[in-house]
């Protein structure tokens, strides 16, 4: 069985890959009225992801629906392992199952 730190590291990598794939272009963000400091932060984070994982690798994750779904499924599975099964998407990450850990 993998150690918790390994699972957490894999979850963070998959989160970054999913985030990268969902990120809009600066032009799209500007059209939507996104503040320039947010856009610049997104560009810095995108560059950091590209330097860490490689641009080609990041784009391979989203080349087709199957790859995209597989990536998202892996992220969901790791989050479940880490106790996110009751994450309700509003940012509070409430997890009743953690109380049941024995």
C-alpha positions as CSV (number, residue, x, y, z in Angstrom):
1,X,0.0,0.0,0.0
2,X,1.3,3.5,-0.8
3,X,2.0,5.9,2.0
4,X,-0.3,8.9,2.5
5,X,2.4,11.4,1.4
6,X,2.7,9.5,-1.9
7,X,-1.1,9.6,-2.5
8,X,-1.2,13.3,-1.5
9,X,1.6,14.1,-4.0
10,X,-0.2,12.2,-6.8
11,X,-3.4,14.0,-5.9
12,X,-1.7,17.4,-6.2
13,X,-0.1,16.5,-9.6
14,X,-3.5,15.3,-10.9
15,X,-5.2,18.5,-9.6
16,X,-2.6,20.6,-11.4
17,X,-3.1,18.6,-14.6
18,X,-6.9,19.0,-14.4
19,X,-6.6,22.7,-13.5
20,X,-4.2,23.3,-16.5
21,X,-6.6,21.6,-18.9
22,X,-9.5,23.7,-17.7
23,X,-7.7,27.0,-17.7
24,X,-9.0,29.5,-20.2
25,X,-6.7,31.6,-22.4
26,X,-5.8,35.1,-21.2
27,X,-7.9,36.5,-24.1
28,X,-11.0,34.6,-22.9
29,X,-10.4,35.8,-19.3
30,X,-10.0,39.4,-20.4
31,X,-13.2,39.1,-22.4
32,X,-15.0,37.9,-19.2
33,X,-13.6,40.9,-17.3
34,X,-11.1,39.0,-15.2
35,X,-8.7,41.3,-13.4
36,X,-5.2,41.5,-14.9
37,X,-3.5,40.4,-11.6
38,X,-5.5,37.2,-11.7
39,X,-4.6,36.6,-15.3
40,X,-0.9,37.1,-14.5
41,X,-1.1,34.7,-11.6
42,X,-2.7,32.1,-13.9
43,X,0.1,32.6,-16.4
44,X,2.7,32.1,-13.7
45,X,1.0,29.0,-12.5
46,X,0.6,27.6,-16.0
47,X,4.3,28.2,-16.7
48,X,5.3,26.5,-13.4
49,X,3.1,23.5,-14.4
50,X,4.7,23.3,-17.8
51,X,8.2,23.5,-16.3
52,X,7.4,20.7,-13.8
53,X,5.4,18.3,-16.0
54,X,6.2,19.4,-19.6
55,X,3.8,21.1,-21.9
56,X,3.5,18.1,-24.2
57,X,2.6,15.9,-21.2
58,X,0.0,18.3,-20.0
59,X,-1.7,18.6,-23.4
60,X,-1.6,14.8,-23.8
61,X,-3.9,14.5,-20.8
62,X,-6.7,16.4,-22.6
63,X,-6.2,15.2,-26.2
64,X,-9.6,13.4,-26.2
65,X,-12.6,12.8,-24.1
66,X,-11.3,9.4,-22.9
67,X,-8.0,10.9,-21.7
68,X,-9.8,13.7,-20.0
69,X,-12.2,11.4,-18.3
70,X,-9.5,9.0,-17.2
71,X,-7.5,11.9,-15.7
72,X,-10.6,13.2,-13.8
73,X,-11.4,9.7,-12.6
74,X,-7.9,9.2,-11.2
75,X,-8.2,12.5,-9.4
76,X,-11.6,11.6,-8.0
77,X,-10.3,8.2,-6.8
78,X,-7.3,9.6,-5.0
79,X,-9.5,12.2,-3.3
80,X,-11.8,9.4,-2.2
81,X,-8.9,7.6,-0.7
82,X,-7.9,10.7,1.1
83,X,-11.4,11.1,2.5
84,X,-13.0,13.5,0.2
85,X,-16.0,11.3,-0.6
86,X,-18.5,13.8,0.9
87,X,-16.9,16.9,-0.7
88,X,-19.8,19.0,-1.7
89,X,-18.1,21.3,-4.1
90,X,-18.7,24.6,-2.2
91,X,-15.2,24.8,-0.9
92,X,-15.8,23.6,2.7
93,X,-14.7,20.0,2.1
94,X,-17.0,18.6,4.8
95,X,-16.2,15.0,5.3
96,X,-18.3,13.1,7.8
97,X,-16.4,9.9,7.1
98,X,-13.3,11.2,8.9
99,X,-15.1,10.9,12.1
100,X,-15.5,7.2,11.5
101,X,-11.8,6.4,11.1
102,X,-10.9,3.8,13.6
